[in-house]
Amino acid sequence: MMTEKEKMISGQPYLANGKELFTERQNAKELVFEFNNSHPKELKFRSEIIKKLFGKTEKGFYIEPPFRCDYGYNISVGKNFYSNYNCTILDCAEVKIGDNVMFAPNVSILTAGHPIHPEMRNTGIEYAFPITIGNNVWIGGNVVVNPGVSIGNNTIIGSGSVVTKDIPDNVIAVGNPCKVLREISDEDKLFYFKDKKF
């Protein structure tokens, strides 16, 4: 018989209020508390906390506090990851973040969900589906990424977007729900913002 944690990790309906998952969330909250309440000069200390918290880190990551997550061990980040203020990652399922990824303020990565029907929802059942973010991705401010979504390499997600479906490589995507606006081209090398040239 599967534990609730095993169900959670495998994308099956599960109950989060058991001892094992509660204890793991509490452990993560303690580390997050230490991180968020550290002195701005304690950069090495902060990095060590994130290394303890996350499942995998690479060289050059930097996360601005405050930061929130559920478990931490389901999060892996590639090289040169940067997250601005108020990032929330509900990592009940795996969250894979590639190299050279940037998050603007208030980005929410949400693997967790609840049943649509109120009777089922009221039982406390939850589910979680993995989220994958490719290499060289820039996610704008106040973006929400929903369960089960993949975002392709080199892609930009515009501010305020709600990502409900997979987004391909090499595009700018915006909106609620988030949709592809256009492909990124060599011409974009000439401009740093709209009609502003380098």
RACORPE-V29191 format. One record per helix or strand. SS is the DSSP state (helix for helix, strand for strand). FROM is the first residue (numbers start at 1). TO is the last residue. If there is no record, write none. Layout:
SS;FROM;TO / SS;FROM;TO
//
This chain:
helix;4;9 / strand;14;15 / helix;19;36 / helix;43;53 / strand;56;56 / strand;62;63 / strand;67;69 / strand;75;77 / strand;82;83 / strand;87;90 / strand;95;97 / strand;102;103 / strand;108;110 / strand;112;114 / helix;118;121 / strand;125;128 / strand;131;133 / strand;138;139 / strand;144;145 / strand;150;151 / strand;156;157 / strand;162;163 / strand;167;167 / strand;171;174 / strand;176;176 / strand;179;183 / helix;186;190 / strand;191;193 / strand;196;197
//
